[in-house]
Amino acid sequence: MAGVPPGKTYTPGLDFSGVTYTCPAKKAQSEADRAHEIIKEKLPLLHQINALLAVTFGDRPTFFVDGRGDEAKILESCDDEPDCRLNIKPEYIIQFYENKLEPRYGLFKDAFFNEASMPAGKIPVAINAFSRLPEPTEDVEQVKRDIEEFGYGLAKNVLSPEQVAIMRKAVVEQAAGERKAGIAQVDGGPDGPNQRLWTLINKGDDFLDLLNHPIIDEFIPWALGEHAIITTYTANIARPGNVPMQLHTDQVAVQPPIRDIAFGMNILFYLEDVTEKNGATRVYPGSHLGQVAPEDIFTVEGSAPAEAPAGTALIVDSRIWHATGPNREEAGERPLILLFFMRSFIRQQENNFLSLRRSDVWPKLSDRHKRMLGFYTTGALGGVDGEVREGLFVEWKDGVGRCGRRMTGVRGEGASVG
Ligand SMILES: [Fe+2]
């Protein structure tokens, strides 16, 4: 694995520590050279930016791409103040060029961990132009049409007011408990006003029961096929004063980018009337199809708030650009539950195989839960010790994993084959 040195060698004769192939310094130089060549090749187009860019490849000297005139030029030095400064790995330029990396993602990829990688300066914002946007509706076929056209839809009254109250209480109490225990996971700025609850499958019977909701059966197989599994099951509470989240798509892990199909679908259960002011999820309508994308992923300018009353489910295609919005209220909070499915061959973000070893939760899981969580073989995936026949549950027995029962019906209990 790249960048991870080998550990101790156990077998005499199998020590590979003296073997090297590519010299890192040589590789870095060759990538920088290649990235320069690519920029040079693209100069006839780069006047379109109508701006002066300062570009730095890691610790190499900064150079300038001057696209202010009719013909763009590369300059080794320039006394003018650049419109934008980019500090980027040359390998990303190569990957953009070879269509192996989503450009917008790559531009900001390292900024999370390395402040110096944050593009700085004036970056224009994309403009959306639609004559209408999805409205909350109980007509699921309309919601599907909205998802196809806009990348998201709003299914109204998925939860009754009583059910909203139950789930809201579950989220709020769990959040308070995690805060009290000093294990709250917060984000949304330096003071961390937003709180996120992870692995809800472990956090109460209410969350197990929500997985029986038929809205899942209505939308997930329609979008992702029969074997989609839960990649994350979380709650997010946006509180006043938060900083809007970085815009992203939920399939950024799919690199090289494959945007022709959705790999995931997220169902967001609204547990509060969600408004632009209290932190509605911000979306770029139509961006799932690729023609619309934010210029700057650190601002929600140009995005639309997905407003809807409590009890609505916002259902989103994983290709759409979106983010938690800013909560500009004086008080209160905006809790919601995010149930995110991905196709069965995508690695899950939450490692349920480890987190579900809790002895009090595992016995409560139905076949439906286990299937949704990935404890089930599909295709040639998910087996134990070579067993990959389609349709087997995997389980723990005497402290080890094994393949066990076979599914006998869509929702029925399995019959033992083990
Ligand atoms: Fe997201």
Boltz pocket constraint, residues with backbone or C-beta under 6 A from the ligand:
constraints:
  - pocket:
      binder: B
      contacts: [[A, 248], [A, 249], [A, 250], [A, 322], [A, 323]]
      max_distance: 6.0
